[in-house]
Amino acid sequence: MTTTALIVGDLQAGIVDNYPFAAGVLPVMERVLPAARAAGIPVIFIRFGLRASGLDVAAGNQVISTLHGAGTLFHEESPETLVHPRIKPLPGEAVVLKHRASAFAATDLDLLLRAQRIDSLVLTGVATGAMVAATLYDAADRDYRLTVLSDACADGEPDVHDFLINRVFPARGAEVLTSHEWTARL
């Protein structure tokens, strides 16, 4: 028997409110979340944040250094790193704080999934070329079955999104569906 969880990655207030490509995912998630919950599928929210002190920012990591330097937008204690209020977690739903692109990197996500005997993940969120791709590769290495909802992910570079969704993810064994296709199966 396959037990599935829905992963909602980096759809936090500061990202959604400041990056127009990310805002386009919210209406899709407003349909997907109730359908998943009604089907009894656990929802796990992933949020990205760095220590305001910068202690978790390596000098040689240009991407993380740039994010840390973007004011409080990516500081873990900032309200900007909370899950966007339009799709906020329900009581009892897990929220995992991560400090790098993959939702598995130095987090307890794998522990949460294995404790619930989850072996199949449905990935959503932003950005396709960062959180979604990094989490997909990490999850595949951990032997999870993978589905990606193509319209529940987005990237600031649409060609990167399209290439990953249409070529890379299916080649790595992930099933790629639209949110309508997935919810119709529930």
Rosetta blueprint (number, residue, H / E / L):
1 M L
2 T L
3 T L
4 T E
5 A E
6 L E
7 I E
8 V E
9 G E
10 D L
11 L L
12 Q E
13 A H
14 G H
15 I H
16 V H
17 D H
18 N H
19 Y L
20 P H
21 F H
22 A H
23 A H
24 G L
25 V L
26 L H
27 P H
28 V H
29 M H
30 E H
31 R H
32 V H
33 L H
34 P H
35 A H
36 A H
37 R H
38 A H
39 A L
40 G L
41 I L
42 P L
43 V E
44 I E
45 F E
46 I E
47 R E
48 F E
49 G L
50 L E
51 R L
52 A L
53 S L
54 G L
55 L L
56 D L
57 V L
58 A L
59 A L
60 G L
61 N L
62 Q H
63 V H
64 I H
65 S H
66 T H
67 L H
68 H H
69 G L
70 A L
71 G L
72 T L
73 L L
74 F L
75 H E
76 E L
77 E L
78 S L
79 P H
80 E H
81 T H
82 L L
83 V E
84 H L
85 P H
86 R H
87 I H
88 K L
89 P L
90 L L
91 P L
92 G L
93 E L
94 A E
95 V E
96 V E
97 L E
98 K E
99 H L
100 R L
101 A L
102 S L
103 A L
104 F L
105 A L
106 A L
107 T L
108 D L
109 L H
110 D H
111 L H
112 L H
113 L H
114 R H
115 A H
116 Q L
117 R L
118 I L
119 D L
120 S E
121 L E
122 V E
123 L E
124 T E
125 G E
126 V E
127 A L
128 T H
129 G H
130 A H
131 M H
132 V H
133 A H
134 A H
135 T H
136 L H
137 Y H
138 D H
139 A H
140 A H
141 D H
142 R L
143 D L
144 Y L
145 R E
146 L E
147 T E
148 V E
149 L E
150 S E
151 D E
152 A E
153 C E
154 A E
155 D L
156 G L
157 E L
158 P H
159 D H
160 V H
161 H H
162 D H
163 F H
164 L H
165 I H
166 N H
167 R H
168 V H
169 F H
170 P H
171 A H
172 R L
173 G L
174 A L
175 E E
176 V E
177 L E
178 T L
179 S H
180 H H
181 E H
182 W H
183 T H
184 A H
185 R H
186 L L
